[in-house]
Amino acid sequence: MPKWEKNCSRGSPIKCGQTIRLTHLSTNRNLHSHHFQSPLSHNMEVSAFGDNGEGDEGDHWAVTCNGQYWSRDERVRFKHLVTEGYLHVTGDTFGRPIHGQREVCTYHSPSEGSYWKAAEGIFVKPSEQTSWNKDKQDQDQDHDHDEL
């Protein structure tokens, strides 16, 4: 198993074939897989694992792409190093806890459902109510957010 290197800086190039960990920013848990069946498609389960970005070898994914580096506009695949499956979205949907949510698993071979593309969005996290911004809101009722 390759030695794990800590975080990379945003915008750092990622080499095709490089081993990475994908960490959820809000929960600090890693995208993880292991040799347990997924509930709907019976492929290999994918879950969130670890604390504060720390985890185990089940969090390691190889970037499969064309060329030397993963290009932001390029479709890419992630191959799980333990199960040797590809991160995959099935057509199967859950009824709960989130109705219509699609199952993500690892699949034994690359397919159209195992392509992923980087995208970036804007998430405006509500600011905490402090005495300063409460006073400001009282003075200017026309603005809901001042983060942008």
C-alpha atoms as a printed R data frame, in Angstrom:
    type eleno elety resid chain resno       x      y       z
1   ATOM     1    CA   MET     A     1   0.000  0.000   0.000
2   ATOM     2    CA   PRO     A     2   1.465  3.402  -0.895
3   ATOM     3    CA   LYS     A     3   2.462  5.662   1.976
4   ATOM     4    CA   TRP     A     4  -0.257  8.194   2.607
5   ATOM     5    CA   GLU     A     5   0.615 11.853   2.163
6   ATOM     6    CA   LYS     A     6  -1.415 14.463   4.006
7   ATOM     7    CA   ASN     A     7  -3.554 17.131   2.370
8   ATOM     8    CA   CYS     A     8  -2.824 18.699  -0.973
9   ATOM     9    CA   SER     A     9  -3.379 22.377  -1.633
10  ATOM    10    CA   ARG     A    10  -6.403 23.444  -3.635
11  ATOM    11    CA   GLY     A    11  -5.425 23.701  -7.279
12  ATOM    12    CA   SER     A    12  -2.446 21.333  -6.990
13  ATOM    13    CA   PRO     A    13  -2.187 19.054 -10.025
14  ATOM    14    CA   ILE     A    14  -3.202 15.420  -9.483
15  ATOM    15    CA   LYS     A    15  -1.384 12.882 -11.617
16  ATOM    16    CA   CYS     A    16  -3.267 10.194 -13.496
17  ATOM    17    CA   GLY     A    17  -2.656  7.013 -11.504
18  ATOM    18    CA   GLN     A    18  -2.035  8.922  -8.258
19  ATOM    19    CA   THR     A    19  -3.555  7.549  -5.048
20  ATOM    20    CA   ILE     A    20  -5.849 10.014  -3.301
21  ATOM    21    CA   ARG     A    21  -8.331 10.280  -0.454
22  ATOM    22    CA   LEU     A    22 -11.596 12.127  -1.007
23  ATOM    23    CA   THR     A    23 -12.689 13.841   2.206
24  ATOM    24    CA   HIS     A    24 -16.116 15.368   2.772
25  ATOM    25    CA   LEU     A    25 -15.529 18.962   3.859
26  ATOM    26    CA   SER     A    26 -18.417 19.225   6.342
27  ATOM    27    CA   THR     A    27 -17.982 15.893   8.146
28  ATOM    28    CA   ASN     A    28 -14.218 15.345   7.582
29  ATOM    29    CA   ARG     A    29 -14.956 11.704   6.737
30  ATOM    30    CA   ASN     A    30 -13.306  9.895   3.831
31  ATOM    31    CA   LEU     A    31 -14.954  8.192   0.882
32  ATOM    32    CA   HIS     A    32 -14.461  4.541   1.856
33  ATOM    33    CA   SER     A    33 -15.176  1.068   0.514
34  ATOM    34    CA   HIS     A    34 -14.666 -2.479   1.746
35  ATOM    35    CA   HIS     A    35 -15.730 -6.052   0.994
36  ATOM    36    CA   PHE     A    36 -19.354 -5.669   2.112
37  ATOM    37    CA   GLN     A    37 -22.278 -5.743  -0.298
38  ATOM    38    CA   SER     A    38 -24.118 -2.560  -1.087
39  ATOM    39    CA   PRO     A    39 -27.782 -2.715  -0.018
40  ATOM    40    CA   LEU     A    40 -29.483 -2.303  -3.411
41  ATOM    41    CA   SER     A    41 -27.243 -3.500  -6.233
42  ATOM    42    CA   HIS     A    42 -25.173 -5.975  -4.159
43  ATOM    43    CA   ASN     A    43 -21.918 -4.530  -5.488
44  ATOM    44    CA   MET     A    44 -19.324 -3.322  -2.960
45  ATOM    45    CA   GLU     A    45 -20.592 -0.756  -0.465
46  ATOM    46    CA   VAL     A    46 -19.279  2.811  -0.352
47  ATOM    47    CA   SER     A    47 -19.555  4.811   2.856
48  ATOM    48    CA   ALA     A    48 -18.010  7.649   4.845
49  ATOM    49    CA   PHE     A    49 -15.278  6.608   7.283
50  ATOM    50    CA   GLY     A    50 -12.692  8.019   9.638
51  ATOM    51    CA   ASP     A    51 -12.397 11.092  11.786
52  ATOM    52    CA   ASN     A    52 -10.883 14.419  10.715
53  ATOM    53    CA   GLY     A    53  -9.566 12.922   7.470
54  ATOM    54    CA   GLU     A    54  -7.777 10.041   9.236
55  ATOM    55    CA   GLY     A    55  -8.826  6.567   8.133
56  ATOM    56    CA   ASP     A    56  -7.362  3.379   6.697
57  ATOM    57    CA   GLU     A    57  -6.433  1.744   3.389
58  ATOM    58    CA   GLY     A    58 -10.146  1.483   2.532
59  ATOM    59    CA   ASP     A    59 -10.018  5.229   1.844
60  ATOM    60    CA   HIS     A    60  -7.478  4.982  -1.008
61  ATOM    61    CA   TRP     A    61  -8.568  5.607  -4.592
62  ATOM    62    CA   ALA     A    62  -6.431  5.670  -7.760
63  ATOM    63    CA   VAL     A    63  -7.285  8.421 -10.244
64  ATOM    64    CA   THR     A    64  -7.869  6.908 -13.690
65  ATOM    65    CA   CYS     A    65  -7.641  9.520 -16.428
66  ATOM    66    CA   ASN     A    66  -6.015 10.301 -19.790
67  ATOM    67    CA   GLY     A    67  -2.769 12.195 -20.070
68  ATOM    68    CA   GLN     A    68  -0.329 13.079 -17.325
69  ATOM    69    CA   TYR     A    69  -2.686 15.027 -15.011
70  ATOM    70    CA   TRP     A    70  -6.390 15.054 -14.171
71  ATOM    71    CA   SER     A    71  -7.899 17.967 -16.084
72  ATOM    72    CA   ARG     A    72 -10.827 19.759 -14.467
73  ATOM    73    CA   ASP     A    73 -12.961 19.415 -17.623
74  ATOM    74    CA   GLU     A    74 -12.134 15.723 -18.098
75  ATOM    75    CA   ARG     A    75 -14.266 12.789 -17.066
76  ATOM    76    CA   VAL     A    76 -12.351 10.648 -14.603
77  ATOM    77    CA   ARG     A    77 -12.704  7.326 -12.799
78  ATOM    78    CA   PHE     A    78 -11.674  6.363  -9.287
79  ATOM    79    CA   LYS     A    79 -10.436  2.808  -8.728
80  ATOM    80    CA   HIS     A    80 -10.572  1.542  -5.156
81  ATOM    81    CA   LEU     A    81  -7.265 -0.030  -4.183
82  ATOM    82    CA   VAL     A    82  -8.657 -2.641  -1.762
83  ATOM    83    CA   THR     A    83 -11.723 -3.922  -3.652
84  ATOM    84    CA   GLU     A    84 -10.267 -3.068  -7.094
85  ATOM    85    CA   GLY     A    85 -13.728 -1.777  -8.033
86  ATOM    86    CA   TYR     A    86 -14.570  1.525  -9.685
87  ATOM    87    CA   LEU     A    87 -16.603  4.203  -7.921
88  ATOM    88    CA   HIS     A    88 -19.981  3.829  -9.598
89  ATOM    89    CA   VAL     A    89 -23.499  5.218  -9.430
90  ATOM    90    CA   THR     A    90 -26.277  2.711 -10.074
91  ATOM    91    CA   GLY     A    91 -29.789  3.276 -11.352
92  ATOM    92    CA   ASP     A    92 -31.073  1.919  -8.043
93  ATOM    93    CA   THR     A    93 -32.688  4.461  -5.720
94  ATOM    94    CA   PHE     A    94 -33.408  4.442  -2.017
95  ATOM    95    CA   GLY     A    95 -36.885  4.981  -0.584
96  ATOM    96    CA   ARG     A    96 -35.461  6.345   2.655
97  ATOM    97    CA   PRO     A    97 -33.857  8.175   4.351
98  ATOM    98    CA   ILE     A    98 -33.788 10.355   1.204
99  ATOM    99    CA   HIS     A    99 -36.384  9.289  -1.327
100 ATOM   100    CA   GLY     A   100 -34.907  9.012  -4.823
101 ATOM   101    CA   GLN     A   101 -31.269  9.130  -3.686
102 ATOM   102    CA   ARG     A   102 -29.172  6.961  -6.016
103 ATOM   103    CA   GLU     A   103 -26.863  4.265  -4.733
104 ATOM   104    CA   VAL     A   104 -23.113  4.798  -5.003
105 ATOM   105    CA   CYS     A   105 -20.972  1.651  -4.832
106 ATOM   106    CA   THR     A   106 -17.868  0.136  -6.382
107 ATOM   107    CA   TYR     A   107 -18.370 -1.917  -9.528
108 ATOM   108    CA   HIS     A   108 -15.976 -4.653 -10.696
109 ATOM   109    CA   SER     A   109 -15.199 -3.068 -14.080
110 ATOM   110    CA   PRO     A   110 -15.226  0.410 -15.613
111 ATOM   111    CA   SER     A   111 -18.516  1.461 -17.189
112 ATOM   112    CA   GLU     A   112 -20.427  4.578 -18.171
113 ATOM   113    CA   GLY     A   113 -21.739  4.779 -14.578
114 ATOM   114    CA   SER     A   114 -18.196  5.026 -13.212
115 ATOM   115    CA   TYR     A   115 -17.296  8.330 -14.872
116 ATOM   116    CA   TRP     A   116 -17.113 11.409 -12.655
117 ATOM   117    CA   LYS     A   117 -16.479 15.048 -13.437
118 ATOM   118    CA   ALA     A   118 -15.187 17.749 -11.112
119 ATOM   119    CA   ALA     A   119 -17.582 20.577 -10.451
120 ATOM   120    CA   GLU     A   120 -17.459 23.436  -8.042
121 ATOM   121    CA   GLY     A   121 -20.404 25.220  -6.582
122 ATOM   122    CA   ILE     A   122 -21.030 27.948  -4.075
123 ATOM   123    CA   PHE     A   123 -22.201 27.098  -0.606
124 ATOM   124    CA   VAL     A   124 -23.092 30.030   1.593
125 ATOM   125    CA   LYS     A   125 -22.812 28.930   5.195
126 ATOM   126    CA   PRO     A   126 -25.046 31.026   7.443
127 ATOM   127    CA   SER     A   127 -22.988 33.204   9.728
128 ATOM   128    CA   GLU     A   128 -23.426 32.960  13.465
129 ATOM   129    CA   GLN     A   129 -25.619 35.607  15.017
130 ATOM   130    CA   THR     A   130 -23.263 37.956  16.845
131 ATOM   131    CA   SER     A   131 -24.108 41.261  18.427
132 ATOM   132    CA   TRP     A   132 -22.221 43.002  15.591
133 ATOM   133    CA   ASN     A   133 -24.129 41.435  12.693
134 ATOM   134    CA   LYS     A   134 -27.444 41.604  14.585
135 ATOM   135    CA   ASP     A   135 -26.976 45.381  14.892
136 ATOM   136    CA   LYS     A   136 -26.025 45.539  11.208
137 ATOM   137    CA   GLN     A   137 -29.162 43.565  10.233
138 ATOM   138    CA   ASP     A   138 -31.300 45.918  12.282
139 ATOM   139    CA   GLN     A   139 -29.804 48.871  10.353
140 ATOM   140    CA   ASP     A   140 -30.121 47.321   6.873
141 ATOM   141    CA   GLN     A   141 -33.067 44.959   6.470
142 ATOM   142    CA   ASP     A   142 -32.653 44.724   2.644
143 ATOM   143    CA   HIS     A   143 -29.696 42.274   2.693
144 ATOM   144    CA   ASP     A   144 -30.116 38.654   3.757
145 ATOM   145    CA   HIS     A   145 -26.435 37.720   3.420
146 ATOM   146    CA   ASP     A   146 -23.243 39.723   3.600
147 ATOM   147    CA   GLU     A   147 -20.803 36.888   2.845
148 ATOM   148    CA   LEU     A   148 -20.443 37.629  -0.888
